[in-house]
Amino acid sequence: MPTARRRRTPEQARAEILDAATELIARHGPDGAGLRRVAEAAGVTHGLVTHYFGTYRALVRAVLERENERKRELVRERMRADGSVPYADGMTEVLFEILADERYVRLWTWSQLHDWDDEPAPGSPTNLSRLVDVIEEGVRSVLPPPEGPDRARIERVVLLGMSAAYGYALGRRYWLTDLGHDPDHPGHDAAYRTALSSALAAYLGGSTP
């Protein structure tokens, strides 16, 4: 006897498709999924996935945009938790936590290597600029001008942190092995995070241009 199809609101269906796509991408990478596999995992028709997202690239972009918003919310939560505590070190730590997510790194890297079907309009904010907006808001709340860093310094900290964290996430296993270390030992990640946070926090709060 066939199973009755479960009724979903459009919002529920879209969210479940995104959940299924996120899980498949996490397990197989963006190139290992596809619209049909996502539809099967979500328990919907291929046509419904196409109806909501159009193309696979558009679906991956929607997954990335939702992940970016979740990362921005992590920053906001950290700001609320820190309260009046000086935020420079905390900001760099949470930035590394975001960028040390290897699943997120793979998804973001894939997005940079593929042309999107619909590019953002000129002058519209990008995911990176919105992330910097959130970080700047947190820094300003505890280090207001003129004591706090300007926008350019915050952007450089984000770029330095992204470069260091992306590189570590992508190459850590090979580099640590080559240096004679066990790449699965959790102490390496903690030590690297501490060193990176310390260096970036010093730059964020310092006077070096």
Buried (B, 14 or more C-beta within 10 A) or exposed (E): EEEEEEEBEEEEBBBBBBBBBBBBBBEEBBEEBBBEBBBBBBBBEBEBBBEBBBEBBBBBBBBBEBBBEEBBEBBEEBBEEBEEEEBBBBBBBBBBBBBBBBBBBBBBBBBEEEEEEEEEEEEEEEBBEEBBBBBBEBBBBBBEEEEBBEEEBBBBBBEBBBEBBBEBBBEBEEBBEEEEEEBEEEEBBEEBBEEBBEBBBEBBBEEEE
